Amino acid sequence: MIVLGIETSCDETAAAVVTDRREILGDVVLSQLSDHRPYGGVVPEIAARAHLDHLDGLIRRAMDEAGIGFDRLDGVAATGGPGLIGGVIVGVMTAKAIAAVRGLPFVAVNHLEGHALTARLTDPAPEGLAFPYLLLLVSGGHCQILAVEGVGRYRRLGTTIDDAVGEAFDKAAKLMGLGYPGGPLLERAAEGGDPARFELPRPMKGRPGCDFSFSGLKTAVRNRLDELPAGPLDPADVRDLAAGFQAAVGDVMVDRCARAMARFRAEHPDGDTLVVAGGVAANKYLRARLTALAEKQGFRFQAPPMRLCTDNAVMIAWAGLERLRLGQSDGLDFAPRPRWPLDPAARKPEGKGAKA
């Protein structure tokens, strides 16, 4: 089975071709960072227009990389949400057009499910990663811990009550004058810094449950900056504050995940894998902290390769393929969704509400 995947949920335009033998035949991603950097964040209208301008060409490139024609495809999958609705519409309508012309099944993929299932594609074991497993999904818009029990079967154990962790990285980096995108720049700035120099909180650490909070940590960064002498920031101050921020996030992640592991193991004695996915999973410091936690708790740590942590079409093609193998597809009347929780039955946490 061969599936074409399309990703246009935010500021990456991507197309990929994947097989049910876990082969990536074609994989093309166009970043829009240069378009959005002058504004310090993603501008939805600019993102949607860029998707419209470039998607057709990227699909052609992915198909050329795969060395196949459209007649070899068994299905077309596109991100159906959640995301910036203008971009989602571009991808969904393009996929529908290909499916209609070629007589192929169309699959509208939940972007979060794409992240959730990527580890089943990339797991090094010959038989792949089996269900169930514990998933920490962390990115610029999402921060959740879920029990992944099967395709389409997700139980949320915890989520953020305010900012997603990637959003907190971006905002903290902006406060430090590091630029955009903040996550990778803050990680780089933290190298060689003293994480103990600045006093920063560990929100939610030690509290019952598995929810997260990062708004207070972001505010504490601003307060520490206000306490520094007026004038340009000393590079050493930025380095130490970045290291302290990253260490605080790591402490929170370890605490929340440890609680989720205990709960998951009690409910699923046969589940022994912690999967970390999403853009923040590319952070090497956090990967190291979570790898150590998994080893301590007797879990196997698994994360997709760095390039498949950020938004990509490989994960969309694979999630679409997983659903097609189960006989599932969507009608051409599917309506793109700006919000689409993986676990609709999950409670809403106290606070501002989860990013979904």
ABEGO torsion letter per residue (X at the ends): XBBBBBBAABABBBBBBBBAAGBBABBBBBBAAAAAAAAGEBBAAAAAAAAAAAAAAAAAAAAAAAGBBAAABAEBBBBAOBEBAAAAAAAAAAAAAAAAAAGBBBBBBBAAAAAAAAAAAABABAAEBBOBBBBBBBBAABBBBBBBAEBGBBBBABBBABBBAAAAAAAAAAAAGAEOBAAAAAAAAABGBBAAABBBBBBGBGBBEABBBAAAAAAAAAAAAAABBBEBBBAAAAAAAAAAAAAAAAAAAAAAAAAAAAAAAAABAABABBBBBEAAAABAAAAAAAAAAAAAAGBBBBBBBAAAABBBAAAAAAAAAAAAAAGBBBBAABBBBABBBABAABBBBBEAEBBX
